[in-house]
Structures are given as structure tokens and as C-alpha cells.
Amino acid sequence: MKYGRVVGNVISTIKNERLKGVKLSIVEPLDPDGNVIGNNEIVGDFLGADVGNLVIWVADGETIGRMMGVKNIPLRGSIVGIIDKVDMVTQNRVIRGYNHENG
């Protein structure tokens, strides 16, 4: 599982038949301190995350396809959780973070 922030959405009027009805979001990968650590990814969003939300996502389209009952779904990743709050101790300091809507 990976940690990230939703930074946008993708609108597509023409797409693979297996993606019809699937919301596509752009996720910015983050390290535990909230620093950007890679390129943005387009992922399936079956939970309805909003832009700015912190999320848990996986980079495994095959697993998502099995969970959704769709064979060969053309996704490389999906949001699997929307984070409400983060409390973490790292290198002798405490990090507390909230999603923009929750604090």
C-alpha cells in the first residue's frame, strides 16, 4: 500500500469498456512526512475521494479487478482508503495530520 494525495481527476468520454462508470483520480505519491516522492499516477477511485484528500492506494490493477469482479481491467492502481487523520512518531518527533475537510 502507498500513501498519497488526490491532486486531480481525469474526465474521459471515450475509454475502455471495462472502465465505464469508474472514476479516475490523479494521485501524488507521498512519503510518511508528506514529501512528494514520485510521479503522479492515474488510479481508479471506487470510494469517491475528493481533490486534496490523503489516501491509501495500491499499484496493483489485477487485484482491484478481482475485487470489482472485472477481468483484465486496464488499471494500474486504485484508491483503497481515504485517510481521516495521521498520527506518527518518527525520528523523535510527532507528526499529526488531518485531511483538509477534517481539521
N, CA, C and O atoms as a GROMACS GRO file, in nm:
protein
  412
    1MET      N    1   0.083  -0.118   0.000
    1MET     CA    2   0.000   0.000   0.000
    1MET      C    3   0.088   0.124   0.000
    1MET      O    4   0.200   0.123   0.050
    2LYS      N    5   0.034   0.229  -0.057
    2LYS     CA    6   0.108   0.354  -0.069
    2LYS      C    7   0.024   0.468  -0.012
    2LYS      O    8  -0.097   0.457   0.005
    3TYR      N    9   0.093   0.578   0.018
    3TYR     CA   10   0.033   0.697   0.078
    3TYR      C   11   0.039   0.808  -0.026
    3TYR      O   12   0.140   0.823  -0.095
    4GLY      N   13  -0.068   0.886  -0.038
    4GLY     CA   14  -0.066   0.993  -0.137
    4GLY      C   15  -0.177   1.093  -0.116
    4GLY      O   16  -0.257   1.083  -0.023
    5ARG      N   17  -0.181   1.190  -0.206
    5ARG     CA   18  -0.283   1.296  -0.203
    5ARG      C   19  -0.347   1.304  -0.341
    5ARG      O   20  -0.279   1.302  -0.443
    6VAL      N   21  -0.480   1.313  -0.343
    6VAL     CA   22  -0.552   1.331  -0.469
    6VAL      C   23  -0.531   1.475  -0.514
    6VAL      O   24  -0.563   1.569  -0.442
    7VAL      N   25  -0.476   1.491  -0.635
    7VAL     CA   26  -0.448   1.626  -0.686
    7VAL      C   27  -0.532   1.661  -0.809
    7VAL      O   28  -0.522   1.772  -0.861
    8GLY      N   29  -0.614   1.568  -0.854
    8GLY     CA   30  -0.698   1.598  -0.969
    8GLY      C   31  -0.781   1.479  -1.011
    8GLY      O   32  -0.769   1.370  -0.955
    9ASN      N   33  -0.865   1.500  -1.110
    9ASN     CA   34  -0.950   1.396  -1.167
    9ASN      C   35  -0.929   1.392  -1.317
    9ASN      O   36  -0.886   1.490  -1.378
   10VAL      N   37  -0.960   1.278  -1.376
   10VAL     CA   38  -0.950   1.262  -1.521
   10VAL      C   39  -1.090   1.241  -1.576
   10VAL      O   40  -1.164   1.154  -1.529
   11ILE      N   41  -1.126   1.319  -1.675
   11ILE     CA   42  -1.255   1.304  -1.743
   11ILE      C   43  -1.227   1.246  -1.881
   11ILE      O   44  -1.145   1.300  -1.957
   12SER      N   45  -1.296   1.137  -1.914
   12SER     CA   46  -1.274   1.072  -2.042
   12SER      C   47  -1.409   1.028  -2.098
   12SER      O   48  -1.477   0.944  -2.038
   13THR      N   49  -1.447   1.083  -2.212
   13THR     CA   50  -1.575   1.044  -2.272
   13THR      C   51  -1.562   0.916  -2.353
   13THR      O   52  -1.660   0.844  -2.372
   14ILE      N   53  -1.442   0.887  -2.400
   14ILE     CA   54  -1.418   0.763  -2.472
   14ILE      C   55  -1.310   0.687  -2.397
   14ILE      O   56  -1.199   0.735  -2.380
   15LYS      N   57  -1.346   0.566  -2.350
   15LYS     CA   58  -1.249   0.485  -2.276
   15LYS      C   59  -1.282   0.338  -2.289
   15LYS      O   60  -1.387   0.301  -2.342
   16ASN      N   61  -1.193   0.255  -2.242
   16ASN     CA   62  -1.212   0.111  -2.245
   16ASN      C   63  -1.346   0.074  -2.181
   16ASN      O   64  -1.384   0.131  -2.079
   17GLU      N   65  -1.414  -0.018  -2.242
   17GLU     CA   66  -1.546  -0.062  -2.194
   17GLU      C   67  -1.545  -0.102  -2.046
   17GLU      O   68  -1.642  -0.078  -1.975
   18ARG      N   69  -1.436  -0.163  -2.001
   18ARG     CA   70  -1.428  -0.209  -1.862
   18ARG      C   71  -1.413  -0.094  -1.763
   18ARG      O   72  -1.428  -0.113  -1.642
   19LEU      N   73  -1.384   0.026  -1.813
   19LEU     CA   74  -1.368   0.143  -1.725
   19LEU      C   75  -1.492   0.231  -1.720
   19LEU      O   76  -1.493   0.334  -1.651
   20LYS      N   77  -1.597   0.194  -1.791
   20LYS     CA   78  -1.719   0.275  -1.789
   20LYS      C   79  -1.775   0.279  -1.647
   20LYS      O   80  -1.791   0.175  -1.583
   21GLY      N   81  -1.803   0.399  -1.600
   21GLY     CA   82  -1.855   0.417  -1.465
   21GLY      C   83  -1.750   0.425  -1.356
   21GLY      O   84  -1.783   0.446  -1.239
   22VAL      N   85  -1.622   0.410  -1.393
   22VAL     CA   86  -1.514   0.416  -1.294
   22VAL      C   87  -1.459   0.558  -1.290
   22VAL      O   88  -1.418   0.612  -1.392
   23LYS      N   89  -1.458   0.618  -1.171
   23LYS     CA   90  -1.398   0.750  -1.152
   23LYS      C   91  -1.246   0.733  -1.156
   23LYS      O   92  -1.192   0.642  -1.094
   24LEU      N   93  -1.178   0.821  -1.228
   24LEU     CA   94  -1.033   0.818  -1.236
   24LEU      C   95  -0.977   0.940  -1.165
   24LEU      O   96  -1.017   1.053  -1.194
   25SER      N   97  -0.886   0.918  -1.073
   25SER     CA   98  -0.825   1.027  -0.996
   25SER      C   99  -0.675   1.029  -1.019
   25SER      O  100  -0.614   0.927  -1.052
   26ILE      N  101  -0.616   1.146  -1.001
   26ILE     CA  102  -0.471   1.162  -1.011
   26ILE      C  103  -0.417   1.169  -0.869
   26ILE      O  104  -0.456   1.256  -0.791
   27VAL      N  105  -0.327   1.077  -0.835
   27VAL     CA  106  -0.270   1.070  -0.700
   27VAL      C  107  -0.122   1.108  -0.705
   27VAL      O  108  -0.047   1.061  -0.790
   28GLU      N  109  -0.083   1.193  -0.612
   28GLU     CA  110   0.056   1.236  -0.594
   28GLU      C  111   0.116   1.150  -0.482
   28GLU      O  112   0.073   1.162  -0.368
   29PRO      N  113   0.214   1.063  -0.512
   29PRO     CA  114   0.272   0.977  -0.409
   29PRO      C  115   0.349   1.059  -0.305
   29PRO      O  116   0.422   1.152  -0.340
   30LEU      N  117   0.332   1.025  -0.178
   30LEU     CA  118   0.397   1.096  -0.068
   30LEU      C  119   0.474   0.999   0.020
   30LEU      O  120   0.438   0.882   0.032
   31ASP      N  121   0.581   1.049   0.084
   31ASP     CA  122   0.647   0.971   0.188
   31ASP      C  123   0.574   0.997   0.320
   31ASP      O  124   0.484   1.082   0.323
   32PRO      N  125   0.609   0.927   0.428
   32PRO     CA  126   0.537   0.946   0.555
   32PRO      C  127   0.542   1.089   0.609
   32PRO      O  128   0.455   1.127   0.688
   33ASP      N  129   0.641   1.168   0.568
   33ASP     CA  130   0.650   1.307   0.613
   33ASP      C  131   0.568   1.402   0.526
   33ASP      O  132   0.562   1.521   0.553
   34GLY      N  133   0.506   1.349   0.420
   34GLY     CA  134   0.425   1.432   0.332
   34GLY      C  135   0.498   1.492   0.215
   34GLY      O  136   0.445   1.579   0.146
   35ASN      N  137   0.622   1.446   0.190
   35ASN     CA  138   0.700   1.496   0.077
   35ASN      C  139   0.668   1.415  -0.049
   35ASN      O  140   0.650   1.293  -0.041
   36VAL      N  141   0.660   1.480  -0.162
   36VAL     CA  142   0.634   1.413  -0.290
   36VAL      C  143   0.752   1.323  -0.323
   36VAL      O  144   0.867   1.366  -0.316
   37ILE      N  145   0.724   1.197  -0.360
   37ILE     CA  146   0.833   1.102  -0.384
   37ILE      C  147   0.831   1.038  -0.523
   37ILE      O  148   0.907   0.945  -0.548
   38GLY      N  149   0.748   1.084  -0.609
   38GLY     CA  150   0.745   1.024  -0.742
   38GLY      C  151   0.650   1.097  -0.833
   38GLY      O  152   0.598   1.204  -0.800
   39ASN      N  153   0.629   1.038  -0.948
   39ASN     CA  154   0.539   1.096  -1.047
   39ASN      C  155   0.393   1.067  -1.011
   39ASN      O  156   0.363   0.965  -0.948
   40ASN      N  157   0.306   1.156  -1.050
   40ASN     CA  158   0.163   1.136  -1.029
   40ASN      C  159   0.117   1.011  -1.103
   40ASN      O  160   0.171   0.976  -1.208
   41GLU      N  161   0.015   0.946  -1.048
   41GLU     CA  162  -0.041   0.825  -1.108
   41GLU      C  163  -0.191   0.844  -1.128
   41GLU      O  164  -0.258   0.905  -1.044
   42ILE      N  165  -0.243   0.793  -1.238
   42ILE     CA  166  -0.387   0.789  -1.259
   42ILE      C  167  -0.435   0.655  -1.207
   42ILE      O  168  -0.388   0.550  -1.249
   43VAL      N  169  -0.531   0.660  -1.114
   43VAL     CA  170  -0.578   0.538  -1.048
   43VAL      C  171  -0.731   0.536  -1.047
   43VAL      O  172  -0.796   0.640  -1.060
   44GLY      N  173  -0.787   0.417  -1.032
   44GLY     CA  174  -0.931   0.404  -1.015
   44GLY      C  175  -0.971   0.448  -0.875
   44GLY      O  176  -0.900   0.421  -0.778
   45ASP      N  177  -1.084   0.515  -0.867
   45ASP     CA  178  -1.133   0.562  -0.737
   45ASP      C  179  -1.276   0.512  -0.718
   45ASP      O  180  -1.371   0.571  -0.768
   46PHE      N  181  -1.289   0.403  -0.644
   46PHE     CA  182  -1.419   0.343  -0.618
   46PHE      C  183  -1.478   0.394  -0.487
   46PHE      O  184  -1.586   0.351  -0.447
   47LEU      N  185  -1.407   0.486  -0.418
   47LEU     CA  186  -1.451   0.535  -0.287
   47LEU      C  187  -1.501   0.679  -0.290
   47LEU      O  188  -1.564   0.723  -0.194
   48GLY      N  189  -1.474   0.752  -0.396
   48GLY     CA  190  -1.521   0.890  -0.406
   48GLY      C  191  -1.434   0.992  -0.335
   48GLY      O  192  -1.486   1.086  -0.275
   49ALA      N  193  -1.302   0.975  -0.341
   49ALA     CA  194  -1.211   1.072  -0.278
   49ALA      C  195  -1.219   1.206  -0.350
   49ALA      O  196  -1.240   1.211  -0.472
   50ASP      N  197  -1.202   1.313  -0.275
   50ASP     CA  198  -1.203   1.448  -0.330
   50ASP      C  199  -1.060   1.497  -0.351
   50ASP      O  200  -0.967   1.447  -0.289
   51VAL      N  201  -1.044   1.596  -0.438
   51VAL     CA  202  -0.914   1.660  -0.456
   51VAL      C  203  -0.870   1.717  -0.322
   51VAL      O  204  -0.947   1.784  -0.253
   52GLY      N  205  -0.746   1.688  -0.285
   52GLY     CA  206  -0.691   1.732  -0.156
   52GLY      C  207  -0.692   1.625  -0.049
   52GLY      O  208  -0.620   1.636   0.050
   53ASN      N  209  -0.774   1.519  -0.068
   53ASN     CA  210  -0.779   1.412   0.031
   53ASN      C  211  -0.649   1.333   0.034
   53ASN      O  212  -0.588   1.306  -0.069
   54LEU      N  213  -0.607   1.296   0.154
   54LEU     CA  214  -0.499   1.199   0.172
   54LEU      C  215  -0.560   1.061   0.156
   54LEU      O  216  -0.669   1.035   0.207
   55VAL      N  217  -0.490   0.973   0.084
   55VAL     CA  218  -0.546   0.842   0.055
   55VAL      C  219  -0.441   0.732   0.069
   55VAL      O  220  -0.321   0.757   0.068
   56ILE      N  221  -0.491   0.611   0.083
   56ILE     CA  222  -0.411   0.490   0.072
   56ILE      C  223  -0.445   0.431  -0.065
   56ILE      O  224  -0.562   0.418  -0.100
   57TRP      N  225  -0.342   0.397  -0.142
   57TRP     CA  226  -0.367   0.340  -0.273
   57TRP      C  227  -0.271   0.226  -0.301
   57TRP      O  228  -0.165   0.216  -0.240
   58VAL      N  229  -0.310   0.141  -0.391
   58VAL     CA  230  -0.226   0.028  -0.430
   58VAL      C  231  -0.196   0.038  -0.578
   58VAL      O  232  -0.278   0.086  -0.657
   59ALA      N  233  -0.080  -0.008  -0.615
   59ALA     CA  234  -0.038  -0.008  -0.756
   59ALA      C  235  -0.049  -0.151  -0.809
   59ALA      O  236   0.050  -0.211  -0.849
   60ASP      N  237  -0.170  -0.203  -0.808
   60ASP     CA  238  -0.194  -0.341  -0.850
   60ASP      C  239  -0.333  -0.350  -0.913
   60ASP      O  240  -0.432  -0.376  -0.845
   61GLY      N  241  -0.339  -0.330  -1.042
   61GLY     CA  242  -0.466  -0.333  -1.112
   61GLY      C  243  -0.533  -0.468  -1.112
   61GLY      O  244  -0.656  -0.477  -1.111
   62GLU      N  245  -0.455  -0.575  -1.114
   62GLU     CA  246  -0.513  -0.709  -1.117
   62GLU      C  247  -0.595  -0.738  -0.991
   62GLU      O  248  -0.705  -0.793  -1.000
   63THR      N  249  -0.542  -0.701  -0.876
   63THR     CA  250  -0.614  -0.722  -0.750
   63THR      C  251  -0.743  -0.642  -0.749
   63THR      O  252  -0.847  -0.693  -0.707
   64ILE      N  253  -0.738  -0.518  -0.795
   64ILE     CA  254  -0.857  -0.434  -0.799
   64ILE      C  255  -0.962  -0.495  -0.890
   64ILE      O  256  -1.080  -0.497  -0.857
   65GLY      N  257  -0.919  -0.545  -1.005
   65GLY     CA  258  -1.012  -0.609  -1.097
   65GLY      C  259  -1.082  -0.728  -1.033
   65GLY      O  260  -1.202  -0.746  -1.051
   66ARG      N  261  -1.008  -0.808  -0.959
   66ARG     CA  262  -1.069  -0.923  -0.890
   66ARG      C  263  -1.169  -0.876  -0.786
   66ARG      O  264  -1.278  -0.932  -0.773
   67MET      N  265  -1.132  -0.772  -0.710
   67MET     CA  266  -1.222  -0.719  -0.607
   67MET      C  267  -1.351  -0.666  -0.668
   67MET      O  268  -1.458  -0.680  -0.608
   68MET      N  269  -1.341  -0.605  -0.785
   68MET     CA  270  -1.457  -0.546  -0.851
   68MET      C  271  -1.529  -0.645  -0.943
   68MET      O  272  -1.633  -0.612  -1.000
   69GLY      N  273  -1.474  -0.765  -0.956
   69GLY     CA  274  -1.537  -0.866  -1.041
   69GLY      C  275  -1.521  -0.838  -1.190
   69GLY      O  276  -1.606  -0.878  -1.270
   70VAL      N  277  -1.413  -0.770  -1.227
   70VAL     CA  278  -1.389  -0.736  -1.368
   70VAL      C  279  -1.256  -0.797  -1.410
   70VAL      O  280  -1.151  -0.765  -1.353
   71LYS      N  281  -1.259  -0.885  -1.509
   71LYS     CA  282  -1.135  -0.945  -1.558
   71LYS      C  283  -1.062  -0.848  -1.649
   71LYS      O  284  -1.123  -0.774  -1.726
   72ASN      N  285  -0.931  -0.848  -1.639
   72ASN     CA  286  -0.844  -0.768  -1.725
   72ASN      C  287  -0.880  -0.620  -1.725
   72ASN      O  288  -0.879  -0.556  -1.831
   73ILE      N  289  -0.911  -0.565  -1.609
   73ILE     CA  290  -0.941  -0.422  -1.601
   73ILE      C  291  -0.813  -0.343  -1.629
   73ILE      O  292  -0.710  -0.372  -1.570
   74PRO      N  293  -0.819  -0.245  -1.717
   74PRO     CA  294  -0.697  -0.172  -1.755
   74PRO      C  295  -0.661  -0.061  -1.656
   74PRO      O  296  -0.653   0.056  -1.693
   75LEU      N  297  -0.640  -0.099  -1.531
   75LEU     CA  298  -0.598  -0.005  -1.427
   75LEU      C  299  -0.467  -0.053  -1.368
   75LEU      O  300  -0.446  -0.173  -1.352
   76ARG      N  301  -0.378   0.040  -1.337
   76ARG     CA  302  -0.253   0.004  -1.272
   76ARG      C  303  -0.258   0.030  -1.123
   76ARG      O  304  -0.164  -0.005  -1.051
   77GLY      N  305  -0.365   0.090  -1.076
   77GLY     CA  306  -0.376   0.118  -0.934
   77GLY      C  307  -0.514   0.166  -0.897
   77GLY      O  308  -0.596   0.199  -0.983
   78SER      N  309  -0.538   0.170  -0.765
   78SER     CA  310  -0.668   0.213  -0.717
   78SER      C  311  -0.658   0.266  -0.575
   78SER      O  312  -0.574   0.222  -0.496
   79ILE      N  313  -0.744   0.361  -0.543
   79ILE     CA  314  -0.756   0.412  -0.407
   79ILE      C  315  -0.832   0.308  -0.326
   79ILE      O  316  -0.940   0.264  -0.366
   80VAL      N  317  -0.776   0.268  -0.211
   80VAL     CA  318  -0.840   0.168  -0.127
   80VAL      C  319  -0.878   0.223   0.011
   80VAL      O  320  -0.939   0.152   0.091
   81GLY      N  321  -0.842   0.348   0.039
   81GLY     CA  322  -0.878   0.408   0.167
   81GLY      C  323  -0.863   0.559   0.162
   81GLY      O  324  -0.773   0.612   0.098
   82ILE      N  325  -0.953   0.629   0.232
   82ILE     CA  326  -0.943   0.774   0.248
   82ILE      C  327  -0.901   0.798   0.392
   82ILE      O  328  -0.968   0.753   0.485
   83ILE      N  329  -0.790   0.868   0.411
   83ILE     CA  330  -0.733   0.889   0.544
   83ILE      C  331  -0.801   1.006   0.613
   83ILE      O  332  -0.812   1.114   0.557
   84ASP      N  333  -0.847   0.982   0.736
   84ASP     CA  334  -0.908   1.088   0.816
   84ASP      C  335  -0.803   1.163   0.895
   84ASP      O  336  -0.807   1.286   0.906
   85LYS      N  337  -0.707   1.089   0.952
   85LYS     CA  338  -0.609   1.150   1.041
   85LYS      C  339  -0.484   1.064   1.044
   85LYS      O  340  -0.492   0.942   1.035
   86VAL      N  341  -0.368   1.130   1.055
   86VAL     CA  342  -0.240   1.059   1.066
   86VAL      C  343  -0.172   1.104   1.195
   86VAL      O  344  -0.150   1.224   1.215
   87ASP      N  345  -0.137   1.010   1.281
   87ASP     CA  346  -0.054   1.035   1.399
   87ASP      C  347   0.065   0.940   1.388
   87ASP      O  348   0.046   0.819   1.379
   88MET      N  349   0.186   0.994   1.387
   88MET     CA  350   0.302   0.911   1.367
   88MET      C  351   0.422   0.970   1.441
   88MET      O  352   0.442   1.091   1.443
   89VAL      N  353   0.500   0.882   1.503
   89VAL     CA  354   0.624   0.924   1.566
   89VAL      C  355   0.738   0.878   1.475
   89VAL      O  356   0.747   0.760   1.441
   90THR      N  357   0.823   0.972   1.436
   90THR     CA  358   0.936   0.939   1.351
   90THR      C  359   1.056   1.023   1.391
   90THR      O  360   1.045   1.145   1.407
   91GLN      N  361   1.168   0.960   1.408
   91GLN     CA  362   1.293   1.027   1.445
   91GLN      C  363   1.271   1.127   1.559
   91GLN      O  364   1.308   1.244   1.551
   92ASN      N  365   1.209   1.076   1.666
   92ASN     CA  366   1.187   1.153   1.789
   92ASN      C  367   1.099   1.276   1.771
   92ASN      O  368   1.112   1.372   1.847
   93ARG      N  369   1.011   1.275   1.674
   93ARG     CA  370   0.915   1.384   1.662
   93ARG      C  371   0.779   1.325   1.626
   93ARG      O  372   0.770   1.216   1.569
   94VAL      N  373   0.677   1.397   1.660
   94VAL     CA  374   0.541   1.351   1.634
   94VAL      C  375   0.485   1.427   1.515
   94VAL      O  376   0.493   1.550   1.509
   95ILE      N  377   0.430   1.354   1.421
   95ILE     CA  378   0.365   1.414   1.304
   95ILE      C  379   0.216   1.391   1.318
   95ILE      O  380   0.172   1.277   1.336
   96ARG      N  381   0.139   1.498   1.310
   96ARG     CA  382  -0.006   1.487   1.314
   96ARG      C  383  -0.060   1.556   1.190
   96ARG      O  384  -0.023   1.669   1.160
   97GLY      N  385  -0.145   1.489   1.120
   97GLY     CA  386  -0.204   1.550   1.001
   97GLY      C  387  -0.348   1.510   0.986
   97GLY      O  388  -0.389   1.402   1.026
   98TYR      N  389  -0.424   1.598   0.929
   98TYR     CA  390  -0.565   1.574   0.904
   98TYR      C  391  -0.593   1.600   0.757
   98TYR      O  392  -0.523   1.678   0.692
   99ASN      N  393  -0.696   1.536   0.705
   99ASN     CA  394  -0.744   1.572   0.574
   99ASN      C  395  -0.803   1.711   0.582
   99ASN      O  396  -0.852   1.751   0.688
  100HIS      N  397  -0.801   1.785   0.473
  100HIS     CA  398  -0.845   1.925   0.474
  100HIS      C  399  -0.987   1.942   0.524
  100HIS      O  400  -1.020   2.047   0.579
  101GLU      N  401  -1.072   1.842   0.507
  101GLU     CA  402  -1.211   1.854   0.550
  101GLU      C  403  -1.229   1.822   0.698
  101GLU      O  404  -1.332   1.856   0.756
  102ASN      N  405  -1.132   1.757   0.759
  102ASN     CA  406  -1.149   1.707   0.895
  102ASN      C  407  -1.067   1.781   0.998
  102ASN      O  408  -1.059   1.734   1.111
  103GLY      N  409  -1.007   1.889   0.968
  103GLY     CA  410  -0.930   1.960   1.068
  103GLY      C  411  -0.833   2.049   1.005
  103GLY      O  412  -0.759   2.118   1.075
   0.00000   0.00000   0.00000
